[in-house]
Amino acid sequence: MSKSSKKEPEGGKAIITYSRGWQSLAATRSLGKRGVGVITGDEYRLTPASFSRYSTVNFRYPSPGAEPDAFLDRLEEVIIEHKPEDPDAPYVLMPIHKETYLIARHRERFERHICVPVPDIEQIEQVHDKGTLAAYAMGKGVPIPRTWLPADVGALEAKVSEIPLPAFVKLRTSAAGVGIQKVDSAKEIVKTFKSFIQRYNLKPGAYPLVQEGVPGEDYCTTTLFDHGELRAVMTYHNLRTYPAEKGAGVLRETVEAEAMEKIARDLLGSIGWHGVAELDFRWDGESEPKLIEINPRFWGGLIQAIRSGWDYPWLLFRLAVDGKVDAPDETRADVRTETPILALIATLREISDSDTRMDQLKGAWREARSELKEGSKRAGLRKVFSGLKDYIDVKHRYEEAKRLLEVHKHNAYDVLSAHDPLPVMGMLYPLAVFFRHGKVNMELLTSEGGPEADEAQ
């Protein structure tokens, strides 16, 4: 499926990758509302951002992880295809997710065609791996939880009795609760360590780390740097996470956090960071905040920053085009944003419990996909919801939605928008498929991974 405009957009163009992510949708809306022609891409069809009214063109690419060379070839092809006729027109490549690292490693391939405002790969590697970050942070005197980096199972078994409980076993390169397991005994630490090595096919040097559990709640400090100079910074507090204790934020509020923001300035500024980054902290409100990890790219709660006045996609776009950017003038600290995910999960579980219901939804989705591609979007929406109405308890769902919205009526939502309603279509059927096959996990729900089933294509 593709959409195209008849003339060059006056605000320039941007290419956004990983269009299945909530943060990608937020970036698409941010730039599109400012007149930028947004081109959205992903390895899957029918993603939330591809349905947005602000996506002028969308395309598919091979998996950056499984087929990196093919991904790079396809991306370069799209960049050249949509290059503005005016060589001075703004044109920015804005990777959103883990493909950022691959693009950073091969940036010279694209920079002759398009602006690429991402950190150097050497900078990314220094902070993305939780093991190297721990060593770097300790060298800088940054408070972090005590961390163990076992070279193998034997080394872990020799030290496991010294690790305070509860603790966490973590993959070195993951985020948003993916590849993280809370453990409450020495035996469970070793068992989880072994299972992670097997499940993720880890090689020596990439084995999980073990980190002590620290009290407190989750805080996220978001930043934009211009070659080491901090240009924008804000922090939000995750009031609720899913799953609890280790997952991504699904209810957030903006807060003041000078101590965390100083750590961000000092840590990333000292290595000349360029572009966006987000730092996760754990804080009990009294002691020093503990740095947990750094995401060297856009983050899942991007909507919280945008709604609070720190419009990072637009700031990054201007930094790439103008070579400089000023901090935002008008910001707010009274904003809450929410991912209405729990109600969606309940609905999808109801759907996935029945073969008949899944078949009906599958048929409705296929008809809608055809209608959306070849006909009107309104007709496509009718196809889907006519397929849903026969087997979902509509009255109950309406009352539940009404109650949920009443409790949270002042919150802003990641996906739902009266002015841009279609992106919710990019979530319904793929999520139902994964529930059906037992594959819905935080990789999908937090934008840390994506669909695996052919049916989602």
Secondary structure, 3 states (H helix, E strand, C coil): CCCCCCCCCCCCEEEECCCCCHHHHHHHHHHHCCCCEEEEEECCCCCHHHHCCCEEEEEECCCCCCCHHHHHHHHHHHHHHCCCCCCCCCEEEECCCCHHHHHHHCHHHCCCCCECCCCCHHHHHHHHCHHHHHHHHHHHCCCCCCEECCCCHHHHHHHHHHCCCCEEEECCCCCCCCCEEEECCHHHHHHHHHHHHHHCCCCCCCCCEEEECCCCEEEEEEEEEECCEEEEEEEEEEEEEECCCCCEEEEEEEECCHHHHHHHHHHHHCCCCCEEEEEEEEECCCCCCEEEEEECCCCCCHHHHHHCCCCHHHHHHHHHHHCCCCCCCCCCCCCEEECCHHHHHHHHHHHHCCHHHHHHHHHHHHHHHHHHHHCCHHHHHHHHHHHHHCCCCHHHHHHHHHHHHHHCCCCEECCCCCCCCHHHHHCHHHHHHHHHCCCCCHHHHCCCCCCCCHHHC
